[in-house]
């Protein structure tokens, strides 16, 4: 019985990220965890079921920004955005200057024709 109380006090990483509204669905949060895109206190994790505790620092990529978040509280449910913002403190708020570089514009047909042919064809 004590195990279940501990489990209830420490939610899964994917569930907390969903409750804090960093991801639109819990399955998207779980995919990010499984892909190894999240660090807990600087240590990469691939486990969506990793326990989250207040005081931990989470680092992950969201869109074109690298987010560094300190967990302040745990949630009982996925509430409104104003409630979700009380669960964390953003240690590096996203700014346009800190955004990851974009891949650039899509090449035109003329640009593609000017590229050298790929290997295998003469």
N, C-alpha and C positions, 0 to 999 in steps of 0.2 A: 504494500500500500504506500510506503514511503517513496518507492520508485515512481509511482504515478504522480505524486505531489511534486517531486522534483521535475518530472517531465512537463507538468503543467506550468511550472514556474519558468522553465527554459524552453521557449518555442524553437521550432526548426528554423534554420536560416532562411529557407525559401518562403516560409509563412511570414516571418517577420518583415522581409523585404516587400512582400505583397501588402501586408498590413500598413507599412509605412509609405505605401504608394510609390515605390520606386519602379515597380513593374505592374503592368495592367492586369496580368493574370498570374496565378501562382505557378502554372506550368512554365511560363516564360522565366520566372525567377529560378525554377528548378533547372531549366536548361542552361542558364547562365552559370549556376553552381556546378553542374555536371561538366561543363566545358572548361572548368578551372579558371574562370574569369573573375573570381572573387577571392580576396585575401582577408583573413581574420587576424588582426594584430600583425600584419606583414607576412603571414604564412599562407601560401596558396592552399585552397581546399577545393575538392571536387565532390563534396558531400552536401547534398541539399538538406540532410537531416542533422547537420552540425548544430550544436546548441548555441544559442545567442544569449549573452548576459550583458547587463548594463556595464558600461566602462570599456567594452571592446571597441576597436576601431576597424571598420570595414572599408575596403578599397575595391572599387570596381569601375568598369567603363559603362557609361550610360550615354548612348547617342555618340556625340563627338567630344564628350567631356569625361575626364577621370574624376570620379567622385570619391571623397574621403569623408567618411561619416563616423561619428562617435555615437554609440547606442546609449541613450539616456534612460529609456524606460521600455517596458514590454507592454504589448497591447492585448486586450481581451477579444477585440473584434476589429474588422476593417471599417473604420469610421470615416467621417468626412476629412477633407484635406487639412482643415485647421487642427483636428485632433491628431492626425498623423504627424504633423510637424512638431508636436511636442515629444515624439518618441526619439528624436535624434538631434544632433548638432552637426551642422555642416562645417567641417574644418577647412575645406577649400571650396568655397562657393564657385560654381561655374561662371567663367567670364568669357567673352568672345575672344580675347587674346590668348586664353589658355586652351582653346579648342584644338582638337587634333586636326592635322591638315586634311583637307578634302582631296579626293582623287583628281579633281579637275573636271573641265567640261568634257562632254561626250565627243569623240572624234567624228568628223564629218566623213563622207564617202571619199572626198579628195584626199583627206589626211590618211585614211586607211590604204588607199591605192599607192601613196607615196612611201609606205613602209616596205622594207625589204621582205621578200617572200619567206614564209616559214620553211624550215628544213623538210626534206623528203620530196619536194617537188622541184623539178628542173625547168 
